[in-house]
Amino acid sequence: MKSIIEEKWDEILEYMVSEYGITNVSYNTWLKPLKVYDVHDNVITIVINDEKIGHFGYEHIRNKYELLLKVSIEEIMNEPFELKFVLASQLDSLDKNKGSSSSSNKKNIPTFLNPRYTFDTFVVGGNNEFARAAALAVAENPGEIYNPLFIYGGVGLGKTHLMHSIAHFVLNQNPDTKVLYVTSEKFTNELIDAIQKKTTAQFREKYRNIDILLIDDIQFIIGKESTQEEFFHTFNTLHEAKKQIIISSDRPPKEMLTLEDRLRSRFEHGLMADIQSPDYETRMAILKKKEELDGYSINEEVLKYIATNIKSNIRELEGALTKVVAFSRLKKRELNLELAKEALQDIISPNEKKIITPELIVDIVAEHYNISSSDIYSKDRSRVVSYPRQIVMYLCRRLTDLSVTDIGKALGNRDHSTILHGYDKIESDMKKDPSLHNTIDVLIKKINPE
Ligand SMILES: Nc1ncnc2c1ncn2[C@@H]1O[C@H](COP(=O)(O)OP(=O)(O)OP(=O)(O)O)[C@@H](O)[C@H]1O
């Protein structure tokens, strides 16, 4: 992803200059020296060369250009990114610590954690207060009382945010704690790889010598026997050693029908905490929190419109807010209710049944591979983009009733033979590569949760 942002960096700056009328002298002084340092989990870390412009320059860039840059990035990349700024003078110490994910200090959080997912930014409401209290209790006494902590709830309701909050809290208290956050898909793929390469000893070493294991979206291991078996032993080893395990899932263990009984009973043995959809007041509070964090100032009427219409998924709620802000800046129009309705007309269509469309498949595959949806439709032939694109072709053929010609049209006017080739390629790769098989499985469940 870093290379994609770097490739488009000049285009992003050019867009910013032309769209916001930035003069040459301002561009050369403030924007041209900015460099992309790292991109991870939709957070772009940008280096400011403070040796030339001093700390004042740093403040000035953040006050005057940060938001414009964010909007320009979203426009060119077709998806939102958070921005994090570092000073060139701090880079040496950052580089030394880069990669040491488990022994991070307070400034250098492991790259697998989203810096924004902390308890401070988590809005508490009736829907999540028990889960949040349980998460905080676990963070204060890891391994001691509630083990495992099992957090469950629907899509986009804050499970990952709470898990990362625990990790941040623990690392802040004790930077030497060995924390590992992983999705169950990654766990499965690493296990498959280890079995193939005969490196299961290293795999076990990695997962069994830690203080806190956070495993996200555990529902994707159901029905996968050897992963369940391995996870069972990992779980027991950590549990016996009083190491904390935190698990998230889209449903409670009793509804995971093909989960082995011995795992189910282990999960149920700990503390179970569910997160429900937020009520109206909590949705408003979440929107206001985001408004504050991103430095927006938005008319109450617009917030109410979003909170009234987007009810069951906080990711969509936040996405809607970003979209209206970007829309208003790009169109240079006042952000009022009329504009919000226009900007959100595709998103707000109450009570509509979810149907599987190529667009939905594109969005989910792009998010999974950390690329933008527009890359899938583009002519970009680099492997980071072309492989996920072929996966989209495969899934469109498998999950929709569309003809290959119509799939081709929907995916950026491609020929039907390209779609057939993409489908065949993925089908044959799946036969050879069990990790790909697993990933396709996970994607299908994300596209069409039972
Ligand atoms: N209570 C909250 N306060 C503030 N932001 C929240 C809250 N709950 C969720 N969010 C935000 O909503 C977005 C989606 O949350 P998150 O990724 O944690 O959901 P999830 O339940 O893990 O979703 P999935 O089922 O897709 O894995 C994130 O940007 C998160 O910060």
Ligand as a Chemical Component Dictionary entry (heavy atoms), coordinates in Angstrom:
data_LIG
# 
_chem_comp.id                   LIG 
_chem_comp.type                 NON-POLYMER 
_chem_comp.pdbx_formal_charge   0 
_chem_comp.three_letter_code    LIG 
# 
loop_
_chem_comp_atom.comp_id 
_chem_comp_atom.atom_id 
_chem_comp_atom.alt_atom_id 
_chem_comp_atom.type_symbol 
_chem_comp_atom.charge 
_chem_comp_atom.model_Cartn_x 
_chem_comp_atom.model_Cartn_y 
_chem_comp_atom.model_Cartn_z 
_chem_comp_atom.pdbx_ordinal 
LIG N1  N1  N 0 -18.285 3.087  20.554 1  
LIG C1  C1  C 0 -17.562 3.597  19.572 2  
LIG N2  N2  N 0 -17.017 4.815  19.667 3  
LIG C2  C2  C 0 -16.303 5.352  18.659 4  
LIG N3  N3  N 0 -16.057 4.730  17.497 5  
LIG C3  C3  C 0 -16.560 3.492  17.336 6  
LIG C4  C4  C 0 -17.328 2.864  18.362 7  
LIG N4  N4  N 0 -17.692 1.631  17.924 8  
LIG C5  C5  C 0 -17.181 1.506  16.685 9  
LIG N5  N5  N 0 -16.501 2.614  16.340 10 
LIG C6  C6  C 0 -15.812 2.847  15.050 11 
LIG O1  O1  O 0 -16.514 2.141  14.034 12 
LIG C7  C7  C 0 -15.609 1.560  13.103 13 
LIG C8  C8  C 0 -15.854 0.056  13.013 14 
LIG O2  O2  O 0 -15.465 -0.535 14.250 15 
LIG P1  P1  P 0 -14.687 -1.938 14.343 16 
LIG O3  O3  O 0 -13.783 -2.132 13.184 17 
LIG O4  O4  O 0 -14.094 -2.017 15.707 18 
LIG O5  O5  O 0 -15.913 -2.937 14.215 19 
LIG P2  P2  P 0 -15.966 -4.519 14.298 20 
LIG O6  O6  O 0 -17.102 -4.824 15.225 21 
LIG O7  O7  O 0 -14.645 -5.068 14.647 22 
LIG O8  O8  O 0 -16.338 -4.875 12.809 23 
LIG P3  P3  P 0 -16.170 -6.258 11.976 24 
LIG O9  O9  O 0 -17.297 -7.114 12.417 25 
LIG O10 O10 O 0 -16.323 -5.809 10.549 26 
LIG O11 O11 O 0 -14.839 -6.836 12.284 27 
LIG C9  C9  C 0 -14.215 1.911  13.580 28 
LIG O12 O12 O 0 -13.753 3.052  12.895 29 
LIG C10 C10 C 0 -14.424 2.248  15.053 30 
LIG O13 O13 O 0 -13.469 3.177  15.526 31 
# 
loop_
_chem_comp_bond.comp_id 
_chem_comp_bond.atom_id_1 
_chem_comp_bond.atom_id_2 
_chem_comp_bond.value_order 
_chem_comp_bond.pdbx_ordinal 
LIG N1  C1  SING 1  
LIG C1  N2  SING 2  
LIG C1  C4  DOUB 3  
LIG N2  C2  DOUB 4  
LIG C2  N3  SING 5  
LIG N3  C3  DOUB 6  
LIG C3  C4  SING 7  
LIG C3  N5  SING 8  
LIG C4  N4  SING 9  
LIG N4  C5  DOUB 10 
LIG C5  N5  SING 11 
LIG N5  C6  SING 12 
LIG C6  O1  SING 13 
LIG C6  C10 SING 14 
LIG O1  C7  SING 15 
LIG C7  C8  SING 16 
LIG C7  C9  SING 17 
LIG C8  O2  SING 18 
LIG O2  P1  SING 19 
LIG P1  O3  DOUB 20 
LIG P1  O4  SING 21 
LIG P1  O5  SING 22 
LIG O5  P2  SING 23 
LIG P2  O6  DOUB 24 
LIG P2  O7  SING 25 
LIG P2  O8  SING 26 
LIG O8  P3  SING 27 
LIG P3  O9  DOUB 28 
LIG P3  O10 SING 29 
LIG P3  O11 SING 30 
LIG C9  O12 SING 31 
LIG C9  C10 SING 32 
LIG C10 O13 SING 33 
# 
